[in-house]
Amino acid sequence: MPRRIDHDSRRRRIADAVCLLADERGLEGVTLRDVAARAEVSMGAVQRCFRTKEEMLVFALTHVGERITDRVRARLAASPTRSARVSLGHTLAEVSLLAEEHRAEARVWLAFVAQAAVTPALGRVVRGAYDELRALLVRLITEATDPPHPRPEREADALLALADGLTTHVLIGRLSPEAALEILDERLTRLWEPERPGTRRR
């Protein structure tokens, strides 16, 4: 009896191969032939899973984004009694991909983000991933601040932008992961400080 192929599993395997190659060479170095070799499948198998290279890249990017978001949500679910303040800090640390074991994932994510600037299909996936993380941050900011932050959406956007910037600076060696975490902590501390008379929360 012929062996049944798990289509979803093969697509994820190919996506993992794309990410490995993107980490080594950047997205410009990702070819269908090399992806097939790295995934240990035939060129025909890759083409049956994905009609075009762009479709393959979109799936791989979605795969990376879901992996990051799932890890964030799993960390929050692991300690449901943790305060919203602590959860917000841990969420941003995860999103920044500062841990050594996530360094390759950070390189791959930034490679996709750069390509998304000139590839509309990738851009839609990146925006969707950021929107999902933004919604989570808005909730945590609202829960963590007392009185409630007047503009949690704007604060969430600022924190996401800061996290992305710190990822880049750590990857190029301008900042250490420890220094980046200190900057995140300092930014979050400003959220907990009460407003002084005559000042506005930024």
N, C-alpha and C positions, 0 to 999 in steps of 0.2 A: 504494500500500500504506500503511495507516495507520501513523503513527509510534508505536513502542513506548515506553511511559513507564517510566523507571527508578524504580520505587517507592521503593527505599531512598534513592536520591539525592534524590528529592523530599522525603522525610521529613526528611533532614538539612538540606535547604534551608529547610524550614519551621522546624526547630529553630533554625537560625541566625537566622531572622527573629524568633523568640520572644526569643532572647537579646539581640538589638539593641534590641528594644522594652523588655525588662526593664531594660536598662542605662539607657535614656532616661527611663522612667516608673515603674519598679518593676513587679512582677508584677500589681498591681491595674490597671495600665493596659494589660495585654495582652488584646486581644479577638480573636476569630476573624477578624473583618472586617479589622482592622489587620494581623494576621499575614499574611493572604492578600495584602493590598496590598504589604506589605514584601517578601514572598517572590515577588511578581509571578506569583501563581497565582490561580485562581478560588476562591471560597468553597467550591464543590462539591469542588474538588481537596483542600482542607484537610480537609473532612468525610469524603472517601473514605479519606484517610490516617489520620485519627484520629476515633473515634466521639464523643469528648467533649473538652472543654477540658482536663479533668484528665489524660486519656490523652496529650494533646499536651504538657502541662507535664512529665509524668513522662518522656516520651521526650527532651524538651529537657534536662532535668536530667541524665539518664543520659548524654546526648551531651557535656555540659560535664564531668561527672566523668571520663568516659573520655578526653577530651582532656587533662585535667590529668595523669591517671595515665599515659597513653601518653607524655607529654612527660617525666615523671620517669623512666620506664623507658628511654626513648631516651637521656636524658642519662647514665644509668648504663652503658648498653650502649656508648656512644661511647668510654668510657675504662675498659675492663675491668681494667686494671692499677692503677687508682687505689685508694688505701687505703680501707678501710671508714670510717675517720674522716672523710676528705674527702668520700666519697660521702654519708655521713649529713648533713653540713652542706649540701651541694648539694641533696639531696632536700628538706630542710626549707625551704631558700630557695625552691625551686620550689613546694612546697605552700603556702607563705605568700603566694604571688602578689604579691611585693613589687616586681618589676620594672615599670617604666613601661608596657611593652608588654602587661602582664597586668592592668593596673588595671581595665579594663572587665570582664574575666573575673572579677575579684575581686568587683566590685559585683554581678554577676549571680549568682555562687555564694552570696554572703551573702543576697541577696534570696530565693533558693530555700531556703536553710537556715531563714530566718525563717518562710517559708510552710510548711515541712516540720513546724514545731512544731504546726500546726493541721490538717495534711493528711496522714493516715496513709500514703497511697500515696507521697507525696514523702518522708516520713520513712523509709520502708523503703529507698528509693534512697540517701538521704544516709547512713544507717547502713551500707549495703553499701559505699559509696565509702570511708567512714572505716575500715571493717574491713579493706579491701584495703590501704589505706595503712598501717594499724597493723601488719599482717603484714610488710610490707616494712621498716618501722622496727624491728620486733623483730629481724628477721634482721640488719640493719645494726648495731644496738646490740650484739647478741651477738658479732658478728664484730669489732667495734671495741674492745671492752673486755677488758682483761687485768689481773686475773682477770675472768672473765665476770660481767656485771652480774647480781646475784641476782634482780632483778625486772624483766626487760626489757619485759614487757607493761605494767607500771605506768609505766615511764619513757616508753614509746611513747605511752601515753595522755596523759601530761603534756606531751610535746613537741607532739602534735597540738593539744591545747588551747591551748598557748602560741602556736603558729603561727596558729590562728584568731583569737586575741585580738590578735596583732600586725597581722594583716590589717585588722581593724576599726579599730584605732587609727591606722594609716596612712591608711586611706580617709577618716576624719573629720578628718584633719589634725593629730591630737594628737602623732603621732610621724612623723619623717621615715623613709624607707626605710632610710637609713644607720643611724639609731639603732635601728631594729627588727633589722637584721642584727647589730649589736653585741650586742643582748640575746640573740639566738639563739646567737651565738658564746660569750658568757659562760656560758649554760646548758650548752652542749656541753662547754666546758672543764671543768666540774664532773664530767663523766663520766670524763674522763681522769685526774683527780687521784686519787692513791692515798688510801685511807681512813686516817685517823689512828687510833691506839689509842683505844678508848672511844667512837668515833663510828660511826654507821650511815649507809650510803648511802641517800639518800632517793629 
